[in-house]
Amino acid sequence: MHQPLQIRSFIGTHDKNWEDSSFFRHDSLEITVILEGRGMFRYQDRQFDVDTGQVVLIPSDFPHSFHAVTAIRFGVLLMEGLPKGTRAWFDKLITGNVPRIISLSRLDGEQYELLFRQWLRIYSAPLKEREENYLTWIQVLSLFIYEHSQPEQQALSITHAADYIRQNLQRGIQISDLAQVAGLSEEGFRKQFHKVYGMTPKRYQQMCKLAEAKWLLSSSDKDMQTISELIGFSGLHAFSGWFKKLEGQSPTEWKKLQRMYHH
């Protein structure tokens, strides 16, 4: 008989002296993300430091404990009875039936927190299709972690540089600046960036600028000159030529087509 769906979730806040009194085990699959602060995660005879932006994935019936090192805030998701399709995302994130710690960059961690808070609102709302809503959101949260997680500390340093790019689209950024953010040589940074993102830092910046330009064109009433300045172009002509080269149409034409689709 299929186990009924059970989901519990909450945001926990504790001071630096908090710790689990003992090792806990439960029937739930667990996803815990450190939203703020630092702590320790323990299982068996192993101990791991966990920091802001890191996610701890714990299989069911696996003894474990958490301990604060500083004041700490974390988001917890406990799941039982997930159907096979939804559970598949958790299984993609974890292997060997042992806990796994993965990392999110700062910006991605902030975005996950926004998604998690929205999930908590859904979780407490009166819904017509409660189970369908729950399963959809579990997939969204799991997929977000899967797409944005970085298992290695060096890869996480690369995502810090990617955060820097996304936060500074108006600036002309030098490879030397990004390498310094990542704590690598310029050559090492280029290689590691391509390994993590499958493209050069310059190409990544271009894609971020294009995504931001499309967002501003479709979601705001800002004029073209303002939009061009917001993503780092001093003149409208340069922005229009750059956009057309990438999209095959001018930003004005692209915006008109979007409005036609939506209406």
C-alpha positions as CSV (number, residue, x, y, z in Angstrom):
1,M,0.0,0.0,0.0
2,H,1.3,3.4,-1.0
3,Q,2.5,5.5,2.0
4,P,0.3,8.7,2.4
5,L,2.0,12.0,1.6
6,Q,3.3,13.8,4.7
7,I,5.3,17.0,4.5
8,R,6.6,19.2,7.3
9,S,8.6,22.3,6.9
10,F,9.8,25.3,9.0
11,I,12.5,27.9,9.5
12,G,14.4,27.3,12.7
13,T,16.4,30.1,14.5
14,H,18.8,29.3,17.4
15,D,21.6,31.0,19.3
16,K,25.3,29.9,19.2
17,N,24.8,27.5,22.2
18,W,22.1,25.4,20.6
19,E,22.7,21.8,19.7
20,D,20.6,18.6,19.2
21,S,20.6,16.6,22.4
22,S,21.4,13.4,20.6
23,F,21.5,11.7,17.2
24,F,18.0,11.8,15.6
25,R,16.5,9.4,13.0
26,H,13.2,9.7,11.3
27,D,11.3,8.2,8.4
28,S,11.4,11.4,6.4
29,L,13.7,12.5,3.6
30,E,15.2,15.7,4.8
31,I,16.5,18.9,3.0
32,T,18.0,21.4,5.4
33,V,19.5,24.7,4.0
34,I,21.6,27.0,6.2
35,L,20.1,30.4,5.6
36,E,22.4,32.3,7.9
37,G,25.2,31.5,10.3
38,R,27.5,28.5,10.8
39,G,27.1,25.1,12.4
40,M,28.2,21.5,12.5
41,F,26.5,18.5,11.0
42,R,27.3,15.0,12.4
43,Y,26.5,11.5,11.4
44,Q,28.2,8.2,12.4
45,D,31.7,9.2,13.5
46,R,32.0,12.1,11.0
47,Q,31.7,15.8,11.5
48,F,31.3,18.6,8.9
49,D,31.3,22.4,9.1
50,V,28.2,23.8,7.4
51,D,27.9,27.5,6.4
52,T,25.4,29.9,4.9
53,G,24.2,28.7,1.5
54,Q,25.0,25.0,2.1
55,V,22.3,22.4,1.9
56,V,22.3,19.1,3.8
57,L,20.5,16.2,2.2
58,I,19.6,13.3,4.6
59,P,18.1,10.0,3.6
60,S,15.3,8.5,5.7
61,D,16.1,6.5,8.9
62,F,19.7,7.9,9.1
63,P,20.9,9.0,12.5
64,H,22.3,12.6,12.5
65,S,22.6,15.8,14.5
66,F,23.1,19.6,14.0
67,H,25.0,22.0,16.3
68,A,25.3,25.8,16.1
69,V,28.7,27.5,16.0
70,T,27.2,31.0,15.7
71,A,23.7,32.2,15.8
72,I,22.0,30.1,13.0
73,R,18.9,30.1,10.9
74,F,17.9,27.2,8.7
75,G,15.0,26.0,6.5
76,V,13.9,22.4,6.9
77,L,11.8,20.3,4.6
78,L,10.8,16.8,5.8
79,M,9.0,14.5,3.3
80,E,7.4,11.1,3.4
81,G,5.3,9.2,0.8
82,L,6.6,11.1,-2.2
83,P,5.5,9.5,-5.5
84,K,8.3,8.1,-7.7
85,G,8.5,11.0,-10.1
86,T,8.8,13.7,-7.4
87,R,11.2,11.6,-5.3
88,A,13.5,11.2,-8.4
89,W,14.8,14.8,-7.9
90,F,15.9,14.0,-4.3
91,D,17.5,10.8,-5.6
92,K,19.4,12.7,-8.2
93,L,20.8,15.0,-5.5
94,I,22.0,12.2,-3.2
95,T,23.9,8.9,-3.9
96,G,25.0,6.0,-1.8
97,N,22.2,6.4,0.7
98,V,24.4,8.6,2.9
99,P,24.0,12.4,3.7
100,R,25.4,14.8,1.2
101,I,26.4,18.5,1.7
102,I,26.2,20.7,-1.4
103,S,26.6,24.5,-1.7
104,L,24.7,27.4,-3.2
105,S,26.3,30.7,-4.1
106,R,25.1,33.7,-2.0
107,L,22.7,35.0,-4.6
108,D,21.3,31.5,-5.3
109,G,21.0,31.0,-1.6
110,E,19.0,34.2,-1.3
111,Q,16.8,33.1,-4.2
112,Y,16.2,29.7,-2.6
113,E,15.1,31.4,0.7
114,L,12.6,33.4,-1.3
115,L,11.3,30.2,-2.9
116,F,11.2,28.4,0.5
117,R,9.3,31.3,2.1
118,Q,6.8,31.2,-0.7
119,W,6.5,27.4,-0.2
120,L,5.7,28.0,3.5
121,R,2.8,30.3,2.5
122,I,1.5,27.7,0.1
123,Y,1.9,25.1,2.8
124,S,-0.4,27.1,5.2
125,A,-2.9,28.3,2.7
126,P,-6.4,26.8,2.0
127,L,-6.0,25.0,-1.3
128,K,-8.4,23.2,-3.7
129,E,-5.7,20.8,-4.9
130,R,-3.4,20.6,-1.8
131,E,-1.4,17.5,-2.7
132,E,-0.8,18.7,-6.3
133,N,0.4,22.0,-5.1
134,Y,2.7,20.4,-2.5
135,L,4.3,18.0,-5.0
136,T,4.8,20.8,-7.6
137,W,6.6,22.9,-5.0
138,I,8.7,20.1,-3.8
139,Q,9.8,19.6,-7.4
140,V,10.5,23.3,-7.8
141,L,12.7,23.4,-4.6
142,S,14.5,20.2,-5.5
143,L,15.1,21.2,-9.1
144,F,16.5,24.6,-7.9
145,I,19.0,22.9,-5.6
146,Y,19.9,20.5,-8.4
147,E,20.5,23.2,-11.0
148,H,22.4,25.7,-8.7
149,S,24.3,23.4,-6.3
150,Q,28.1,23.2,-6.3
151,P,29.6,20.2,-4.6
152,E,33.2,21.5,-4.4
153,Q,34.5,24.4,-2.4
154,Q,36.5,25.6,-5.4
155,A,33.4,25.5,-7.6
156,L,31.6,27.5,-5.0
157,S,34.4,30.2,-5.2
158,I,33.6,30.3,-9.0
159,T,29.9,30.9,-8.2
160,H,30.9,33.8,-6.0
161,A,32.6,35.3,-9.1
162,A,29.4,34.6,-11.1
163,D,27.4,36.5,-8.4
164,Y,29.8,39.4,-8.8
165,I,29.2,39.4,-12.5
166,R,25.4,39.4,-12.0
167,Q,25.6,42.2,-9.5
168,N,27.8,44.4,-11.7
169,L,26.2,44.3,-15.2
170,Q,26.8,48.0,-15.6
171,R,30.6,47.6,-15.1
172,G,33.3,46.5,-17.4
173,I,34.7,43.7,-15.4
174,Q,38.3,42.5,-15.8
175,I,39.3,38.8,-15.5
176,S,41.9,39.8,-12.9
177,D,39.0,41.2,-10.7
178,L,37.0,37.9,-11.0
179,A,40.1,35.8,-10.4
180,Q,40.7,37.7,-7.2
181,V,37.1,37.2,-6.0
182,A,37.6,33.4,-6.7
183,G,41.1,33.3,-5.1
184,L,42.6,31.9,-8.3
185,S,45.2,32.9,-10.9
186,E,43.7,34.3,-14.1
187,E,44.4,31.1,-16.1
188,G,43.1,28.9,-13.3
189,F,40.0,31.0,-13.0
190,R,39.2,30.8,-16.8
191,K,39.6,27.0,-16.7
192,Q,37.5,26.5,-13.5
193,F,34.8,28.9,-14.7
194,H,34.4,27.0,-18.0
195,K,34.3,23.7,-16.1
196,V,31.4,24.9,-13.8
197,Y,29.4,26.9,-16.4
198,G,30.4,25.5,-19.7
199,M,31.3,28.9,-21.1
200,T,33.8,31.7,-20.7
201,P,33.3,34.5,-18.1
202,K,32.7,37.0,-21.0
203,R,30.0,34.7,-22.5
204,Y,28.4,34.3,-19.1
205,Q,28.3,38.1,-18.6
206,Q,26.7,38.5,-22.1
207,M,24.0,35.9,-21.2
208,C,23.3,37.7,-17.9
209,K,23.1,41.0,-19.6
210,L,20.7,39.6,-22.3
211,A,18.5,38.0,-19.6
212,E,18.3,41.2,-17.7
213,A,17.6,43.3,-20.8
214,K,14.7,40.9,-21.8
215,W,13.4,41.1,-18.2
216,L,13.4,44.9,-18.3
217,L,11.9,45.1,-21.8
218,S,9.1,42.7,-20.9
219,S,8.3,43.7,-17.3
220,S,8.9,47.5,-17.1
221,D,8.0,50.7,-18.9
222,K,11.6,52.0,-18.7
223,D,12.7,53.7,-21.9
224,M,15.4,52.1,-24.1
225,Q,18.1,54.5,-23.1
226,T,17.5,53.8,-19.4
227,I,17.6,50.0,-20.1
228,S,20.8,50.3,-22.1
229,E,22.5,52.1,-19.2
230,L,21.2,49.6,-16.6
231,I,23.1,46.8,-18.4
232,G,26.2,48.7,-19.1
233,F,25.8,50.5,-22.4
234,S,26.5,54.2,-22.6
235,G,24.6,54.7,-25.9
236,L,21.3,53.4,-27.3
237,H,22.9,52.6,-30.7
238,A,25.4,50.3,-29.1
239,F,22.8,48.5,-27.1
240,S,20.5,48.0,-30.0
241,G,23.3,46.7,-32.2
242,W,24.4,44.3,-29.5
243,F,20.9,43.0,-28.8
244,K,20.2,42.5,-32.5
245,K,23.4,40.6,-33.0
246,L,22.4,38.1,-30.3
247,E,18.6,37.9,-30.9
248,G,18.3,38.7,-34.7
249,Q,16.0,41.6,-34.0
250,S,16.2,45.0,-32.3
251,P,15.1,45.4,-28.7
252,T,12.1,47.5,-29.9
253,E,11.0,44.7,-32.3
254,W,11.5,42.1,-29.6
255,K,9.4,44.1,-27.1
256,K,6.6,44.5,-29.6
257,L,6.5,40.7,-30.3
258,Q,6.4,39.9,-26.6
259,R,3.4,42.2,-26.2
260,M,1.7,40.5,-29.1
261,Y,2.2,37.1,-27.6
262,H,0.8,38.2,-24.2
263,H,-2.2,39.8,-25.7
